[in-house]
Amino acid sequence: MELDERKLKILKAIISNYLETGEPVGSRTISKYTDLNLSSATIRNEMADLEELGYIMQPHTSAGRIPTDAGYRLYVDRMMAEKDVEMEEIKTKLLDRVDKMENMLKQVAKVLAYNTNYATLVSAPQYQNIKLKFIQLTQVDEEQLLAVIVVDGNVIKNKLMNVTRPLGNDEILKLNVLLNTFLQGASLTDINLEMIQTIKAQAGEFADVMESIFQGIAEAIHEADEVEIYTSGTTNMLKYPELGNIEQTTKLLEALEDRQGLNELIDEAMSDESHGIQVYIGEESPVSNMKDCSIVTATYELAEGGKGTIGIIGPKRMDYKKVVSTLKNLTGELDTIFKKKE
């Protein structure tokens, strides 16, 4: 029998609550737990129907209900079907968006270098307090599981994990339910020791699998934190005699290729709470091999909270007025473009 939307929502609420508490779930709990705005009496009638259909059961008289294997199966199948569609949509949007974003930022760096005759850098947006979107476990073979972890910014991390014995489809699907019930929408700071212990306790004999998954989650979030940086106009620096000797040129070229040094510059620029124009002259530069230069940076923002840095690197005698004006206009235009797209 195909369940209507009301029964499906009630079943989902029962399973979610039971996974969290391990206790039978009553109608009063469901009336507070769902957004159905139904009375306890109406919910009891629906629960009676679900029990008759074999999706929930009453462990003893006067207790609430707990899900049966059939209830888990229906819930998981529907959830996984919905998530499969969502994953395909995410992947399509991700590829489209990343490609467009990357091309746009590369073009920004190139045009900026051409218009100013200086070297430029543009960082891809970073996200604060990154949250988990979705986790999916899949059996690879008898000894390995694949965890697909999706976080904000649509960064996808795949992690292979060894298991001590083969898991059946039902076991894997129940673990998927458990993980997404607790972790969907959670940030790294939300995943505290108490939550981890609760999930591991619910996982029972598969607690060691959960340990590997938590490690994969941390890796995925740290990977999302890694900044992509696009540079352009490096050869422009050779036009300025004061930067033209071999030692200075070598240091400068190395600095523009050194991702760690550029990350330090971006971190410095992003740490300014006003997110305005920052000007570093000579020794003020956070990059040791750019002490003979001046650097001007600005921050652009996305509607969903992502922020990135645009920088212009030139000689100390750079045209500061032009550079500052260019960056103000450019970041304003990017804010408008990105926020419209969001």
N, C-alpha and C positions, 0 to 999 in steps of 0.2 A: 504494500500500500504506500502510495506517495504521500508524504506528510505535508501538511500546509505550512506556511511560513511561521505561524504562531507556535505550532508544535516543535518545529525545528529550532526556534529560538529558545524555547523552554528546555529542550533536550541539550542544546549547547550550554545553556546556563547551568544545568545540573552537572554536566560533565566537567565544565571549567571549575565550578565550585568544589566538586568532589576531588578533583586533581589537586586543588590548593589545600584543602583541609583534611581529606581522608575520612570525612564524616558524612553519613547520609544527609541528604538535602531535602528540606521541607518546603512547602508551598510559600510560607511566609518569607523565607530566605529568597526564593525566586522572585517574589513580588517586589523585593527591594533591589534584586540583582539585575533585572532586565529593564528595558525601556518600554515594556508593553503596556504599562499602566492598567494592569488587570487586577481584579480582586483575588484574594487567596482562594476563595471558593471556585472561581473560574479556573485558576491555575490547577487546583486539585482535580477538577474534572479532566483537564487536558493531561495531567500526569497519570490519571487512571487509564485514559486511552493509550498513552505511551506504554504503560505497564501491560495492558491487555495485548498490545502489539509486540511485546517482548523486547522493548528497547530499554526499559528500566525495571528494577525490581525492589521490593521492600524486604530488607534483610530480616526484620522481625516486626511484630505488631507495634503500632504507634511510632515506629521510626520513619524517617524520611526515606527517599529513594536513592539508589545507586545505579550507575549504568551497567547494563549487561554487555556481553561481548558483541551482541548485535547492535546495541546502542553505540558502542565505541566504533564499530565498523562503519555504520551509517555516518556518524560524525566525521570520522577520519576521511572516508571516501569523498564526502562533500567538501571538506576542508582542503584536501589535497588537490581535488579538481579545481577548486577556486584558486588555490595557490599556483597550480600549473599555468592557468590562464594569466594570473598576475605576474608570474615569473617571465612568461613570454612577452608580456607587455613591457615589463621593466627592461628586459634585454633589448627589445626593439628601441624603446625610448633612450636607453642608456647609450647604445651604439650611435644613434642619431644625434643625441645631445652632446656626447663626448666629442664626436667628430666635428660638429659645428663649433663647439666651444674651443677646441684645440686649434682649429683653422682660424677662428676669429682672433684668438690671443696671439697666434704666430703673426698674423697680419698686422695686428696692433704694434707689435715689437718692430716689424719691418718698416711700416709707414713712419713710426716715430723716429727710428734711426735715420731714415731718408730725409725727413723734414728738419731734424735738428743737427745732423752731421755729427752726432755723438753715438756712443754705444748704449743699448737699451736692454732692459729685461722686463719680463711680465711673468708673474706667477699665477698658476691655476688657483681657483678658489679653495680655501680651507674652511672646514666646518668645525664649530665649537660644540663640545658635548655630543659627539657623534652617537647616534642611536642605531640599534639593530632593527632591521626591517623584516627579516625572514630567515629561518633556518630550515634546511631540508636534509635529512639523512637518506642515503641510498646504499643498498648492499652491492658491493663490487664483486666480491667472491666470499668464500667461507671464512676468510681470515681478515677481510678489510671492509670498512665502511667509508663512504665518501660523504663529507659534510659540506653543503653549499651554504655559505653565510653571506647575507647581503646587508650592508650598512648604509647610512646616509651618504649621499653623493653617488649612490648606486655602485659602490665598490663591491665587487664580488670576490670572495675568497673561497677556494676549494681546499679542503684538508682531508688527506687520507689518514685513517686511524686503524690500528690493529685491534682485533677483538679475539678473546680467548676461545670463543665457540661461535658457530653460525647463529645468526638471528633470523627468526621467521618474519614474514611480512607483517603479521599482526604486532609483533614485538617492536619492529622498526616504526610502524605507524603510531603506536602508542607513545614511543619516545619522541616522535615528531610533535604529537599533540602536547606532551609535557613541556618540551622546550619552547614551543611557540606560545603556549599559555602563559608561561612565566616571563619569557625574555623578549617577546615582540614589543618593540617600542622602548626597550630599556637602554640606558646609556651605561658606559663602563662603570661609572660611579654608582649606578643603581644596583649593579650585580655585586652585592656584598656577601660576606661569609655566611650570614643567615640564609640568604636566598640559595646560595650554592649548596649548603647542607640540606635544605628542604628538597631541592631538585634531586640531589644524589640519593636522599632517603626514598623519594618516590620512585627513583630508577631501580632501586633494589640491587640485584646482582649486576646491573649494568652501570654501577656508579663509576667504574674505571673508564668507561666510554665517555661519560659526562665530563670527566677530568680532561680528557683530550679535546673535547668540544670547547670547553672554556678556554683552553690554550689557543685553539683556532680562532675563537671570537676575539681574544686579545690581539692576535696577529692581524686579523682583518681590520680592526679599528686602528692599529698602529700603521698599517699599510695605507689606510685612508688618510692618515695624518701626513704621509710623505708628499712633499710638494713638487709638482711638475713646474719647471722653469724654462721659459723660452727666451732666447737672447738673439740679438741682431746688431749689426753695425760695428762689429769688432774692429774691422779694418779702418773704420773712420778715425780711430784713435791714433793711427799712424800719420795723420795729417797735421798733428800738432807737434812742432819741434821740441817743446819742453818734455814731451813724452816719447821722443824718438830714439833715444839711445838704446842699445841692445838690452842692457840690464832692465831698464824700466819697461820696455816693450815686452820682454819675456815675462816679467812679473805680472803685468797687466793681462796678458793673454792667458796666463795660468789662472789668474783670479777669475776671469770670465768663464773658464772651464771648470772651476772648482765648485761643485754643487754644495759642498759643506759650507764654504765661505759665503756663497750666495744665500744659502738658507739662514745663516747668521744675520745677514743684512736684512732679509725679509722678516725674520723674527723681531729684529730691532724696530723695523718700521711698523709692524703689526702691534707691537707692545704699546705704541702711543695711543692712548684712549680716545684722543680727539680725532684720530684717523685723518689728520690733515696733511699738509705738505711738510715733509722733513728734508732738511738740507744738511749734508755732512761735508765739511770742507777739510781736505788734507788729513791731518792727524785724527780728526773726529770720526773718520771712517771706521765702521765695525769690521771691515775687511782689511787685513794687514797689508796685502799686496796692492791696495788702492789708496795708499797714503799720499801719493802724488796727484790724486784726482779729487774731484768733487762729485758727490752723488746726491741726486734729488729724487725723493720717492713720494708716492701718493697711494692711497688705498681706494679700491672700488668695492662695491657691495652687491650681493644678490638678494633677491627678495626673501629667500628661504634661510638667510643667515650666513651664507658663504661669503668670505672676504679674500681678496687677493691684492698683490702689490705691483705697482708699475714703477720702474726706476730708470733714470737717465744718468749715464756716467760720462763725464767729460773732464777737460782740464780745469784747473782752478779758475782760469779766466773765462769760464763758460758764460754764456749770456743768460744769467740767472732770471732776469725778468721774463724773457721769452720762454725759458724752460718751465718756470712756475706757472705761467699763464697757459702754456700748452697742456700741462698735466691737469690743471684745474678744469679746463674745458673737456679734456678727454675723459677724466673720471666721471664728470657730470653726464657725459653722453653714454658712457658704459653703464652707469647706474640706471639711466632711463631705459636703455636697450634691454638689459638683463631683467629688470623688474617688470617690464612689459611682457617679456617672454615667460616669466614665472607665473 
